[in-house]
């Protein structure tokens, strides 16, 4: 299942957040370790300009998002602690958005016969 989260970035912290996201990619092995512990398969993050200031858009694919969030919150991995600190420093509020459509095929996907 895919989930998308939106949050406002503190304008003065936008570059700090972008630097942190680049650092995450340089620490891929640690990121994949935390994904395995959380049950996350794939994640993408985007910084987007808007009329009300910069937004972080985060797309996450996981089997069970509630279990993934619980595992992340209780994680003692250094990268998760650093990630929580960076987000707390750089983000000011979540933006609630309800998708007008949400449709998915049940797993496993099957192609044409």
SULTA-V276962 format. One record per residue. N is the residue number from 1. D_LAST is the distance of its C-alpha to the last C-alpha in Angstrom with 1 decimal. Layout:
n:d_last
N:D_LAST
N:D_LAST
This chain:
n:d_last
1:24.4
2:26.3
3:29.9
4:32.2
5:36.0
6:38.8
7:42.4
8:45.5
9:46.9
10:50.7
11:51.7
12:54.0
13:51.4
14:48.5
15:49.3
16:49.7
17:46.2
18:44.7
19:46.6
20:45.3
21:41.6
22:42.3
23:43.9
24:40.9
25:38.9
26:41.7
27:41.3
28:37.6
29:38.0
30:39.8
31:37.3
32:34.4
33:36.7
34:37.2
35:33.5
36:32.8
37:35.6
38:34.4
39:30.7
40:30.1
41:27.2
42:28.1
43:31.0
44:32.3
45:35.7
46:37.1
47:40.7
48:41.0
49:44.2
50:44.9
51:47.9
52:48.8
53:48.5
54:45.8
55:42.7
56:40.6
57:36.9
58:35.0
59:31.2
60:30.2
61:26.9
62:27.6
63:26.2
64:29.5
65:31.8
66:34.7
67:34.7
68:34.4
69:37.4
70:39.4
71:38.8
72:39.8
73:42.9
74:44.2
75:43.3
76:46.3
77:44.7
78:46.9
79:44.1
80:43.3
81:47.0
82:47.4
83:44.4
84:45.8
85:49.2
86:47.8
87:46.0
88:49.0
89:51.2
90:49.1
91:47.4
92:49.4
93:47.1
94:43.5
95:42.2
96:40.3
97:37.5
98:35.1
99:31.8
100:31.4
101:27.6
102:25.7
103:22.0
104:19.3
105:16.0
106:16.7
107:16.2
108:14.3
109:12.0
110:8.2
111:6.4
112:3.8
113:0.0
